[in-house]
Amino acid sequence: MQDIKFLNTENLSLLPNEVKIPDYNRSKIQTGIVHIGVGGFFRAHCAFYTDKVLHKNTTNWGICGMGLLPNDRKIIDTLNRQDGLYTLMSTQSDGVLSARVIGSMIDFVFAPENPQIAIKKMADPAVKIITLTITEGGYNFNEATKEFQIEDPTIQWDLNNPQHPKTVFGYLTQALKKRRDNNIPGLTLQSCDNIQKNGAVLKKMLLSFVKKAQPDLIDWINQNVTFPNSMVDRITPVTKPSDIKKLKSEFEIDDGWPVVCEPFIQWIIEDDFANGRPEWESVGAQFVQDVGPYEKMKIRLLNAGHSLLGFLGTLYGCKTIDETIELPMFRSFLREFMDKEVTPVLGNIKGINIEAYKDTLIQRFGNKYIKDELSRICLESSAKIPTFLLPTIKEQLVNGGSIHRGTLVVAAWCRYLEVAGTPGYNYTIDDKMATTLQTEARASMSNDPMAFLKIRPIFGDLVNSKQFVETYLHLIDTIRRSGIKKTIEELQMSQ
Ligand code: CS2
């Protein structure tokens, strides 16, 4: 008979010995970091590194988990019930599962309930860093122009209701204003999303908002706030009910929302912190002067590789990344995309053996214990594709390189959209731009073949490239007539 324990502070010492638990005194830890967007990735990555730092007897870098969106209530309530504790479950490629209870989150704020508490927390002098995982779409830029979308209705709401903001921009502006007005030192705003130059993008977007909302704050921000760029990496699938069950049966832990992740982890950060930082380098993170080449490599190979497998695999009837890459045709197609279309735009990267990096990626994707669902990969692709894939196609066009495989991914995306919900394609489109995407993808099947490529906020000027358009039209036509497998085979024979 198993003795299952509910995960909380009181029960920590009763957990089986093989479960690593926080062996620092959590009641002594002060909040030094506010994190916005307490999703699985953050809990597998930044919160994990910080937990490791706290094991080294530091007391001032606890994390306050903050949710700004109504949907965040569930995770905040779950973690509050568990005294902020949760389990990180990671499975090696040989199937060995390990469980570690993370203790770095010590308090929580659910902002929609009381925006002023959230603003006050971010302006607290003890808080020296605000980290963010708000997804690629959360930065509110027009994908084609990279400019801030001031006309967005929630942004307009924030401009008109500064004390009851809804977006990260409204909250940050009020918090920074409070810091300035009360002579509290500035801090670091650290993006942990998959966007090249994520720090610079965050700064540009925030300043575009501040220019309208509180123009007199701009100089203070420029002088007192930093925005380091960083490359973040750890594959973190959506937690499934079966994971919760497994944690109970294998480790006797009753955790309402554990996080599942792969063993691999990487964090490369620009050392540009306005007001101190944890010694993340003592637990495996790397600090460098210029993170640009590493971000580019990771986003263009891993994230674009994911999207490739996501659309191609879904059209073929696969459900997970490991299942898709197990099929030789997808594995070889992915490798060719990486070798022939991405590697040429990356150049030499200091300290990196790019061939070995790609080998490792393919191995990571193949970890059959990490059931990373294609539905997670395909969601919000209107923000992902312009960030992960289209820049590679554009650079290859300029360099006179091949664009066939990248363009096939775009065509597969269109096909994925147009057949969604029809017999044999039993999925829905989970995307902020779902309606536009599907309407245009379907229009492109009949009266206007170019309709999909004409979605300007996504494709921008790419639609003016004769080479891209011709390649795309040929590929989408082949997918529609012969299916994804034949299209890949035909392409592999001709290229
Ligand atoms: C994925 C990423 O969302 C996606 O499409 O590619 O979440 C990916 O798993 C992480 O960036 C890995 O570091």
Boltz pocket constraint, residues with backbone or C-beta under 6 A from the ligand:
constraints:
  - pocket:
      binder: B
      contacts: [[A, 194], [A, 232], [A, 233], [A, 234], [A, 235], [A, 236], [A, 302], [A, 303], [A, 304], [A, 306], [A, 307], [A, 376], [A, 377], [A, 378], [A, 379], [A, 384]]
      max_distance: 6.0
